[in-house]
C-alpha cells in the first residue's frame, strides 16, 4: 500500500470510528490539526519508529484524551520523550507546538505576559515560539537576547497561551548559561522555582532526587530537627537538615498530595501521587511510619518511567536470550528471584513490555502497582475488610477475564503458589517473583509452600535469580577512584543486574537440576566477568558477594583465582586491575543537570539549620569516609 493510500485509510478509519456528524463535527482548523497529527504518526511508522498497531492505539487514545499523537506515544511507553523531540525536529517541527517544553531561559517574563507569548522549546539553533501580540517587538527582543538562534513562530490557540503563561515560573533563569544540546534536540527543562518557601521544599527535594537519579527519599524527624536522606545507587546520603516546623509543613504537604489521612499519626499509611520531573511523569509511592511524640517517618519512592521502559538488553541480564525464550512459551511458570530492592519488578515489567500487548490479553495483580503500562490490565492488592482482594483472589478473578499472560506480583504463601500453578496448568503463561537468592533456592522456596516437584516439572520454563551491583562511572573512570561530580565522587555511576538463569525447555532439564546438576553459570561468575570487563571494580563485587567470596564452595569451581584477586584488592595487598582511563567526560546536558542540581541545593540551603551543604554531599568529607562504598 502506498504511503498516500495508508494515510487516507487511517484518516477515514479515524473519522468513521469517532462518529462525528452535525453539531459534533469538528471545525476545519481542528480537522486540519488531527490530519497533521496523523501524518506525523505515519512518518514515525514509515521510519520504523513505531508499528501500525501502536499508531492506531495512540490515535484512539489521543482522540479521547485530546492529547497529541506524540505525547500519547510517550505516555503509552512506546517512545521516550527525548526521542520524540528529535523526531519532531526531523519530520515536522510544527509538532513541537503540541507540547510546551519550558526550556527557554529568560529572567524577565513580563514581555511574555504583555505580548501574549508562548515559548514552545529551544534547540541548539532554533527557538520555537508563538505570539498573539506585536510579533515585531517580540522578534526584536529575542533576537537581542539570543543572537545565535533563529526564531520560528508557530500557530497557537489562545487557550494554549493562557496555560503557558500560568506556568512561566518553570522557565529557567540565567540565559547566558542555557542552550540547546549539541545534537540539536529540543531538551526538557527541570523545574526550579524562582522564589522558594516552605511549601516549595517538597518540589525541590523531589526534582533534586530525579536529577540525581535517586530512588527513595527518607524524611526522618528527630528531637529538635529533621533530616532528608536520598538513596542513590542503593546508598543513602543526607541532603537536608531542617527545623521541626518545616517538617510539619512538609509532612502535611506530602500526605495531602498522596491522599493520606492528615489526622492519623498512630498507624502506618500508604499513598501515591504523580509529579512531572525532567519533563516526564513520575509515579511517587508514599509510606508513613508512626514514631514517638506524634511524629512520622515518611518514605517517598520515585518510579522513573525511563527505568521501567528499559529494554531487557540494557538491564545487564547475563543470559537474556534464554530468558526471552522462557518468556516466549505459550504457557508455564516464569520466576524472577531476589531479595527486596533487587530490581525484580523492573525486570518483569521490561519482560512484559516485550510481549505483544495489543494482540495478547495480559493481566497483573501487584502490591502495589509500581509502573503503569498501557494495554496491560493491572490490579492492585487491597486487603481492606470490605474488599479482600489479595493475590489469590486476583488470579481467580483474572482467570475469568480471557487472559493469556498473568503476572502475580509475589508468591509468598501456599494459597497464592497453588493458584499460580493452577493458572499455568490451565494453559496460561504466569510470571511472578520469589524471595530467594539462587535458582535452586527458588525451588526450595516453592517446595516450602507446598508445591511438589511433580507439579513444577512440566510447568517451570525459567528462573532468573538476580541482585543489583553498582557500575563504574563512565564520565570519569578515575584511576584513583575518587569520582566526579556526576557520581557524587563515589566512582560509581549506575546499576547493573547480576544474575543466574535456569532455563528449563524440557522436563529433562528440570530432572537434571533435581539430581544436583548445575548447568548454568552462577551469579558470582557473572559478577566476576563484569569485573573482568571493567564494568565494576573489586570493592563493589566484595560488597555484594562478601560471604560467597570469603567462603567459596564447589558451586564456584573455576573462579577461585578471580575471587582471590578481589580479596587481595580489598585487603590492600594488591592494586586494582580494572583498566581505567579519563572516561567520556561530561556533555553539555550533563553540565546542565549538575547546574540544576546545584541551584536546587542552593535553594535548600536557605532553609537548612546549618545553611551549608550536608556533610554527606560534601566531596571532601565523602572521600574521607571509609564506608563510601556502602555497608
C-alpha positions in Angstrom: 0.0 0.0 0.0 1.4 3.4 -1.0 2.0 6.0 1.7 -0.8 8.2 0.4 -3.2 5.3 0.5 -2.2 4.3 4.0 -2.7 7.9 5.1 -6.1 8.1 3.6 -7.1 4.7 5.1 -6.1 5.8 8.6 -7.8 9.2 8.3 -11.0 7.5 7.0 -10.9 5.0 9.9 -10.4 7.8 12.4 -13.4 9.7 11.1 -15.6 6.7 11.0 -14.8 5.5 14.5 -15.1 8.9 16.0 -18.6 9.2 14.5 -18.6 12.9 14.3 -21.5 14.5 12.5 -23.8 17.5 12.6 -23.2 19.7 15.6 -20.4 17.3 16.8 -18.4 17.8 13.6 -15.1 19.5 14.3 -14.1 22.8 12.8 -11.8 22.9 9.7 -9.0 24.1 12.0 -9.3 21.1 14.3 -9.7 18.7 11.4 -6.5 20.0 9.9 -4.8 19.6 13.2 -5.9 16.0 13.5 -4.8 15.2 10.0 -1.4 16.9 10.6 -1.0 14.7 13.7 -1.9 11.6 11.7 0.7 12.5 9.0 3.3 12.8 11.7 2.3 9.4 13.1 2.6 7.9 9.6 6.1 9.4 9.3 7.1 7.6 12.5 5.5 4.4 11.2 7.3 4.6 7.9 10.6 5.2 9.6 10.1 2.1 11.7 10.0 4.1 15.0 6.5 2.6 15.8 4.3 -0.1 14.4 0.9 0.3 12.7 -0.8 -1.2 15.7 0.9 1.2 18.1 -0.1 4.2 15.9 -3.7 3.1 15.8 -3.8 2.6 19.6 -2.2 6.0 20.1 -4.7 7.6 17.6 -7.7 6.3 19.5 -6.3 7.4 22.9 -5.3 10.9 21.6 -8.8 11.4 20.2 -10.4 10.6 23.6 -7.8 12.5 25.8 -7.4 15.4 23.5 -3.6 14.9 23.5 -1.2 14.9 20.6 -0.1 11.7 19.0 3.5 12.2 20.2 2.5 12.8 23.8 0.3 9.8 23.7 3.0 7.6 22.4 5.3 8.8 25.3 2.5 8.1 27.9 2.0 4.7 26.4 5.7 3.9 26.8 6.2 3.4 23.1 8.9 6.0 22.7 10.8 8.2 25.1 10.3 11.9 25.5 13.9 12.7 24.4 13.5 10.6 21.2 10.2 12.3 20.4 11.8 15.7 20.5 14.4 14.6 18.0 11.7 13.1 15.7 9.7 16.3 15.8 12.5 18.3 14.5 13.4 15.7 11.9 9.9 15.1 10.5 7.7 18.0 11.4 8.9 20.8 13.7 5.3 22.1 13.8 4.6 19.2 16.1 6.6 21.0 18.8 3.6 23.3 19.2 1.7 20.3 20.7 3.9 20.2 23.9 5.4 23.0 25.9 9.0 22.2 27.0 9.7 25.1 29.4 13.4 25.1 28.4 13.9 28.6 27.0 15.8 30.7 29.6 14.5 34.1 30.4 14.9 36.3 33.5 12.2 38.8 32.8 8.9 37.2 31.9 6.9 40.4 31.7 7.2 40.6 27.9 5.6 37.2 27.7 2.5 38.4 29.5 2.5 41.8 27.9 2.7 40.4 24.3 0.9 37.1 24.9 3.9 35.0 24.0 4.3 31.2 24.4 7.8 29.6 24.3 7.5 26.0 22.9 11.1 25.0 23.1 14.7 25.6 22.3 17.3 23.6 20.4 20.9 24.4 19.6 19.9 26.6 16.6 16.2 27.5 16.9 13.7 28.9 19.4 10.1 27.9 18.7 7.5 30.4 20.0 4.1 31.9 19.3 2.8 35.4 19.7 -0.7 36.9 19.8 0.7 40.4 20.4 3.2 42.6 18.5 5.4 40.0 16.7 7.9 42.7 15.6 8.6 43.7 19.2 8.9 40.1 20.3 11.3 39.3 17.5 13.5 42.3 18.3 13.6 41.3 22.0 14.5 37.6 21.4 17.0 38.3 18.6 18.9 40.6 21.0 18.7 38.0 23.8 19.7 35.0 21.6 21.7 36.4 18.7 22.9 33.0 17.6 19.5 31.4 17.4 16.8 31.5 14.7 13.2 32.3 15.7 10.4 30.1 14.4 6.9 31.5 15.1 4.2 28.8 15.2 0.5 28.9 15.3 -1.3 28.6 18.6 -4.8 28.8 20.1 -5.5 31.4 22.8 -6.2 28.6 25.4 -2.6 27.3 24.9 -1.2 30.8 25.6 -3.1 31.1 28.8 -1.9 27.7 30.0 1.7 28.6 29.2 1.5 32.0 30.9 0.2 30.4 34.1 3.3 28.3 34.4 6.1 30.8 33.5 7.8 30.2 36.8 9.0 26.9 35.3 11.2 28.7 32.8 15.0 28.7 33.7 16.9 31.7 34.6 20.5 32.9 33.6 20.1 32.8 29.8 23.8 33.0 29.2 24.2 29.6 30.9 21.5 27.9 28.9 21.4 26.5 25.4 20.1 23.5 23.4 22.1 20.3 23.2 24.9 19.8 20.8 22.9 17.4 18.6 20.1 19.9 18.1 17.5 18.2 20.3 14.8 20.2 21.9 15.6 19.5 25.6 13.3 19.1 28.6 13.9 21.7 31.4 14.0 20.8 35.0 11.7 22.8 37.3 13.5 25.3 39.7 11.1 27.7 41.5 12.0 31.4 41.2 11.1 32.1 44.8 11.1 29.4 47.5 9.2 29.0 50.7 8.5 26.0 52.9 5.7 24.9 50.6 8.2 24.6 47.7 10.7 22.4 49.6 8.9 19.2 48.5 9.1 20.2 44.9 12.8 21.0 45.3 13.5 17.7 47.0 11.6 15.5 44.5 13.2 17.3 41.5 16.6 17.1 43.0 16.1 13.4 43.6 15.0 13.0 39.9 18.1 14.8 38.6 20.5 12.9 40.8 18.9 9.5 39.9 17.6 8.9 43.4 15.2 6.0 44.1 13.9 6.8 47.6 13.5 9.9 49.8 13.6 9.4 53.5 12.1 12.1 55.8 13.2 11.4 59.4 12.2 13.7 62.3 14.4 13.9 65.4 14.2 15.6 68.8 14.9 19.2 67.5 15.2 18.9 63.8 14.5 16.5 60.9 16.7 15.0 58.2 16.1 14.2 54.5 18.1 11.4 53.1 18.3 10.4 49.4 19.1 6.9 48.2 21.3 6.9 45.1 22.5 3.6 43.7 21.4 1.8 46.9 23.3 4.1 49.3 21.6 6.8 51.4 23.0 10.3 51.8 21.8 13.3 53.8 20.7 16.2 51.6 18.9 18.5 54.0 18.6 19.2 57.7 15.7 21.5 58.7 13.7 22.6 61.8 10.6 20.7 63.0 8.2 23.5 62.0 9.4 22.9 58.4 9.0 19.2 58.8 5.3 19.6 59.9 4.6 21.7 56.7 6.4 19.1 54.6 4.6 16.2 56.1 1.2 17.8 55.6 2.0 18.6 52.0 3.2 15.0 51.3 0.1 13.5 52.9 -2.2 15.9 51.1 -0.8 15.0 47.7 -0.7 11.3 48.4 -4.4 11.4 49.7 -3.5 10.1 53.2 -5.3 10.9 56.4 -3.8 14.1 57.8 -5.1 13.4 61.3 -3.9 9.8 61.6 -0.4 9.6 63.2 -0.8 6.2 65.0 -1.0 3.8 62.1 1.2 3.2 59.1 -0.3 4.6 55.9 0.3 4.2 52.2 -0.4 6.7 49.4 0.7 7.7 45.9 0.7 10.6 43.5 2.3 11.7 40.3 4.7 14.6 39.6 6.4 15.9 36.5 10.2 15.6 36.8 12.6 16.2 33.9 9.7 16.5 31.6 8.4 13.0 32.5 5.6 12.0 34.8 7.0 10.1 37.7 4.8 7.9 40.0 5.6 8.5 43.6 4.7 5.9 46.3 4.5 7.3 49.8 4.6 5.3 53.1 4.4 6.7 56.6 5.5 5.1 59.9 4.4 6.3 63.3 7.0 7.4 65.8 7.0 8.6 69.4 5.7 12.1 70.1 3.2 12.1 67.2 5.8 12.2 64.5 6.0 10.0 61.4 8.9 8.9 59.2 7.9 9.3 55.6 9.5 7.4 52.7 8.8 8.5 49.1 9.8 6.1 46.3 10.4 7.6 42.9 9.3 5.3 40.0 11.1 6.6 36.9 9.2 5.7 33.7 12.5 5.6 31.7 13.9 2.9 34.1 10.7 0.9 33.7 10.8 1.2 29.9 14.3 -0.2 29.6 15.0 -3.0 27.1 16.0 -6.3 28.6 19.4 -6.0 26.9 20.0 -2.8 28.9 19.5 -4.3 32.3 22.6 -6.4 32.4 20.9 -9.8 32.4 23.6 -12.4 31.6 21.6 -15.0 29.6 19.0 -12.7 28.1 18.4 -14.9 25.1 17.4 -17.8 27.3 15.3 -15.6 29.4 13.4 -14.3 26.3 13.0 -18.0 25.2 11.4 -18.8 28.6 9.1 -15.8 28.4 8.1 -16.8 24.9 6.4 -20.1 25.9 2.6 -20.1 25.4 2.1 -21.5 28.9 4.0 -22.3 32.1 5.7 -20.6 35.1 8.4 -18.0 34.9 10.0 -16.6 38.0 12.3 -13.7 38.9 14.0 -14.3 42.3 15.9 -12.0 44.6 15.8 -10.0 47.8 13.9 -6.8 48.3 15.1 -3.9 46.1 17.0 -6.2 43.7 15.2 -4.9 40.6 12.7 -7.8 40.2 9.8 -5.6 39.3 11.8 -3.7 36.6 12.9 -7.0 35.1 9.3 -8.3 35.0 7.8 -5.1 33.6 10.6 -4.9 30.9 9.7 -8.5 30.0 6.0 -7.7 29.7 6.8 -4.7 27.6 8.4 -7.0 25.0 5.1 -9.0 24.7 2.5 -8.2 22.1 0.4 -6.1 24.5 -2.2 -5.4 21.9 -2.5 -8.8 20.4 -2.4 -10.7 23.7 -4.6 -10.2 26.8 -2.2 -9.5 29.8 -3.3 -9.2 33.4 -1.3 -8.3 36.6 -2.1 -8.3 40.3 0.5 -6.3 42.2 1.2 -4.9 45.7 1.3 -2.1 44.8 1.3 -1.2 41.1 4.8 0.2 40.6 4.8 1.0 36.9 1.7 1.5 34.8 1.9 0.1 31.3 -0.6 0.8 28.6 -2.6 -2.2 27.3 -2.0 -4.2 30.4 -4.8 -4.8 32.8 -3.3 -4.0 36.2 -5.0 -4.6 39.6 -3.6 -3.6 43.0 -3.9 -5.7 46.1 -6.5 -4.3 48.5 -6.7 -6.2 51.8 -9.4 -3.9 53.3 -12.1 -5.9 55.1 -14.7 -4.6 52.7 -12.7 -5.5 49.6 -10.4 -8.5 50.4 -8.5 -8.5 47.1 -5.3 -10.4 47.6 -3.0 -12.3 45.1 -5.1 -15.4 45.3 -8.4 -13.6 44.7 -6.9 -11.5 42.0 -5.7 -14.6 40.0 -9.0 -16.3 40.3 -10.8 -13.2 39.0 -8.3 -12.8 36.1 -9.0 -16.4 35.0 -12.5 -15.3 34.1 -11.2 -12.4 32.0 -9.8 -14.3 29.0 -6.1 -13.9 29.9 -3.1 -15.3 28.0 -0.4 -13.9 30.3 -0.8 -13.4 34.1 1.6 -11.6 36.4 1.4 -12.3 40.1 3.4 -9.7 41.9 4.8 -12.0 44.5 4.3 -15.6 45.6 4.6 -15.6 49.4 2.2 -18.2 50.7 0.8 -21.7 49.9 -2.6 -20.4 48.5 -1.0 -17.9 46.1 1.5 -20.6 44.9 -1.2 -23.1 44.4 -3.4 -20.7 42.3 -0.4 -19.6 40.2 0.4 -23.2 39.4 -3.2 -23.9 38.6 -3.3 -21.0 36.2 -0.2 -22.3 34.4 -1.7 -25.8 34.2 -4.8 -24.2 32.6 -2.7 -23.0 29.6 -1.6 -19.6 30.7 1.9 -18.1 31.0 2.4 -17.0 34.6 5.1 -14.5 35.7 5.9 -14.0 39.4 8.6 -13.2 41.9 10.1 -15.1 44.8 12.3 -14.0 47.7 15.1 -16.4 47.1 18.8 -15.9 46.4 19.6 -18.5 43.7 17.8 -20.8 41.2 18.0 -23.8 43.5 16.8 -21.8 46.5 13.8 -20.8 44.4 12.8 -24.4 44.0 13.3 -25.0 47.7 11.1 -21.9 48.5 8.3 -23.3 46.3 8.6 -26.7 48.0 8.2 -25.0 51.3 4.9 -23.6 50.1 3.5 -27.0 49.2 4.4 -27.1 45.5 5.8 -30.5 44.7 8.4 -31.4 42.1 5.8 -33.3 40.1 3.8 -30.0 39.8 6.8 -28.0 38.8 8.5 -30.4 36.4 6.1 -29.8 33.4 5.4 -26.2 34.2 8.6 -24.3 35.1 10.1 -22.6 32.0 12.7 -20.4 33.6 14.0 -19.0 36.9 16.1 -15.8 36.9 17.8 -15.0 40.2 19.3 -11.5 40.4 21.0 -8.8 42.5 22.0 -5.3 41.7 25.6 -4.1 41.7 27.0 -0.6 41.1 28.9 0.2 37.9 31.9 2.4 37.4 31.1 5.9 36.4 31.7 6.3 32.7 32.1 10.0 33.0 35.3 9.8 35.0 36.7 6.3 35.5 39.4 7.9 37.6 42.5 5.8 38.3 42.3 6.7 42.0 38.6 6.0 42.2 37.8 9.5 43.6 35.0 10.0 41.1 33.5 13.2 39.7 30.5 15.5 40.3 28.2 13.3 38.2 28.7 10.3 40.5 28.9 12.4 43.7 32.6 11.5 43.9 31.8 7.8 44.7 33.3 6.4 41.5 30.0 4.7 40.6 27.5 5.9 38.1 24.8 3.4 37.8 23.5 -0.1 38.5 23.5 -3.4 36.6 21.8 -6.7 37.1 23.9 -9.6 38.3 22.1 -12.8 37.5 22.0 -16.6 37.0 19.5 -18.1 34.7 18.0 -21.6 35.0 16.3 -22.4 31.7 14.1 -25.5 31.5 12.9 -26.0 27.9 12.0 -29.6 28.8 11.2 -31.9 31.7 14.6 -33.5 31.2 16.4 -30.2 32.1 14.3 -30.0 35.3 15.2 -33.6 36.2 18.9 -32.7 35.7 18.6 -30.0 38.3 16.8 -32.2 40.7 19.7 -34.6 40.5 22.0 -31.8 41.6 23.4 -30.8 38.3 24.1 -27.1 37.9 24.1 -26.4 34.1 24.0 -22.6 34.4 26.7 -20.1 35.4 26.5 -18.8 38.9 25.6 -15.2 39.9 29.1 -14.7 41.3 30.7 -15.8 38.0 28.5 -13.1 36.2 29.8 -10.5 38.7 33.4 -11.5 38.2 33.1 -11.5 34.5 31.6 -8.0 34.6 34.6 -7.1 36.8 37.0 -8.5 34.2 35.3 -6.4 31.5 35.7 -3.3 33.6 32.0 -2.7 34.3 32.6 -2.6 38.0 35.5 -2.9 40.4 36.8 -5.3 43.1 35.4 -3.4 46.1 31.9 -3.4 44.7 32.0 -7.1 43.9 33.1 -7.7 47.5 30.4 -5.5 48.9 27.7 -7.5 47.1 29.2 -11.0 47.4 31.3 -10.8 50.6 30.2 -14.1 52.1 30.4 -16.1 48.8 34.0 -14.8 48.2 35.1 -15.4 51.7 33.8 -19.0 51.7 33.9 -20.4 48.2 32.3 -23.9 47.7 32.1 -26.4 44.9 29.5 -24.4 43.1 32.1 -21.8 42.2 34.6 -24.0 40.5 36.8 -22.2 38.0 36.5 -18.8 39.5 38.7 -19.2 42.6 41.6 -17.2 41.1 39.4 -14.2 40.4 37.8 -14.4 43.8 41.3 -14.3 45.4 42.0 -11.2 43.3 39.0 -9.5 44.8 40.2 -10.3 48.3 43.7 -9.1 47.7 42.5 -5.8 46.4 40.0 -5.3 49.3 42.7 -6.2 51.8 45.1 -3.7 50.1 47.5 -6.5 49.3 47.4 -5.7 45.6 46.3 -2.8 43.3 43.0 -2.9 41.3 43.4 -4.5 37.9 40.4 -2.6 36.4 41.6 -0.6 33.4 40.6 3.0 33.9 41.0 6.0 31.6 39.8 9.5 31.6 36.2 8.5 30.9 33.9 10.0 28.4 33.8 13.4 30.2 30.6 15.4 30.7 28.3 16.6 27.9 26.5 19.9 27.8 23.4 18.1 29.0 25.4 16.7 32.0 26.6 20.1 32.9 23.0 21.4 32.8 21.9 18.6 35.1 24.6 19.4 37.5 23.9 23.1 37.3 20.2 22.4 38.0 21.1 20.2 41.0 23.4 22.9 42.4 20.7 25.5 42.0 18.2 23.3 43.9 20.7 22.5 46.6 21.4 26.2 47.0 17.7 26.8 47.4 17.6 24.1 50.0 20.5 25.6 51.9 18.4 28.7 52.6 16.1 26.5 54.7 18.7 24.4 56.3 19.5 24.8 60.0 23.2 24.9 59.2 22.9 26.9 55.9 25.6 24.7 54.4 25.9 21.6 52.3 25.2 18.5 54.4 28.4 16.6 55.1 27.5 13.5 53.2 27.1 15.6 50.0 30.4 17.4 50.5 33.1 15.8 48.3 36.0 16.3 50.7 34.1 14.6 53.6 32.7 11.9 51.3 36.2 10.9 50.1 37.4 10.7 53.6 34.6 8.3 54.6 35.9 4.8 54.8 32.4 3.4 54.2 31.8 5.4 51.0 31.5 2.1 49.0 28.5 1.2 51.1 27.8 -1.1 54.0 
